[in-house]
């Protein structure tokens, strides 16, 4: 499919950092993450603790290996992100805002998910994405 890109997060690599590095290397400013297939280890997810805005988040740890069940999101230059999200996402060092919603299953069919806070690839993780708008290395999709 034209306009669809793939990056493989190799065993032990940080998922969010690998995606960030790939997008920065291509010079993209905004990306839609379509999905991913593979496994992860030592992941953590955040979700709203109540109905307040700005959100109060609670983090759910998922220690050990898991299979990715769902994975979708958006990546954009930090200055384009929603100010409410900027208040609840503590990372201010990356030039990109990586906003991924994911879920994973562990042994026994236990599933956890939410906003991906951290995680590394277990065996490997193939991430599929589409750059949006005009991109330096091609026309992109809009």
C-alpha positions, 0 to 999 in steps of 0.5 A, spaced: 500 500 500 502 506 497 504 511 503 504 505 508 511 505 512 513 499 517 518 500 522 520 493 526 522 494 533 527 489 535 528 485 541 529 489 547 528 496 543 524 501 547 518 501 543 516 509 543 523 511 542 524 506 536 518 509 533 520 517 534 527 515 531 524 512 525 519 518 524 525 524 525 529 520 520 524 521 515 523 528 517 515 527 518 511 532 522 505 528 523 503 520 523 497 516 524 499 509 527 495 504 523 497 498 528 502 493 530 503 486 530 508 482 535 510 482 542 512 486 548 515 486 555 515 490 561 509 495 558 505 500 562 499 503 560 495 509 563 488 511 563 483 516 566 482 515 574 475 519 574 471 523 569 475 530 570 479 534 565 485 535 565 485 528 566 488 524 573 491 518 570 493 511 573 498 507 571 497 499 570 504 495 570 504 489 565 510 486 567 513 480 563 512 478 556 505 479 552 502 479 545 500 486 542 492 485 541 491 492 539 495 498 537 493 505 534 495 512 535 498 519 533 505 522 533 506 529 532 510 535 533 510 537 540 507 544 539 501 541 535 499 537 541 492 538 545 494 543 551 490 538 556 494 532 554 501 536 555 499 537 562 498 530 563 504 527 559 510 528 563 515 527 557 518 534 555 524 532 552 522 529 545 520 534 539 515 529 538 508 527 542 507 520 541 500 518 543 499 510 542 493 507 545 494 499 546 492 493 549 496 486 550 494 479 553 498 475 557 498 468 559 491 466 561 488 471 557 489 477 561 488 483 557 491 490 559 491 496 556 490 504 555 495 509 553 502 506 552 507 509 557 513 504 556 515 498 553 520 494 549 519 489 544 519 482 546 521 478 540 519 483 535 514 488 534 512 491 527 509 497 527 505 500 521 504 508 520 502 513 515 505 520 514 500 525 514 500 532 510 506 534 505 512 531 507 519 532 505 520 526 502 514 525 498 507 527 498 504 524 504 496 523 505 491 527 507 
